Amino acid sequence: MATTPKSLVNGVNLTNAAATYYTATGVRAVITKATFVNDDATPVTVTINIVASGGSATYANRITKEKTLAAGETWSCYDLVGHELESGGFISMLASVTAKIGCRISGYEVTI
């Protein structure tokens, strides 16, 4: 097995509809850091799900629900740190306002 450090989500702007931002394809992934930045002049919320292969984003796999980021706030999301995604698992996120929340998630992938 090889372990490769990787930017799992590399500088994206979240949308106001749930969307997949990373899928563990043929690997197991482990999250080590997650950072969000609100670039708006008003508060914006963020919701994050970690979903198993074949599943969908629901309350049952929600990691963070409507976390409010103040105007200009940078947030290190420790809720995600240490979570693992098996092959086919994915990270789904949404913000209350499109293109106002920037996101980067780092971790590593383990070949299986």
Buried (B, 14 or more C-beta within 10 A) or exposed (E): EEEEEBEBBEEBEBBBEBBEBBBBEEBBBBBBBBBBBBBBEEBBBBBBBBBEEEBEBEEEBBBBEEBEBEEEBEBEBEBBBEBEBEBBBBBBBBBBBEEBBBBBBBBBBBEE
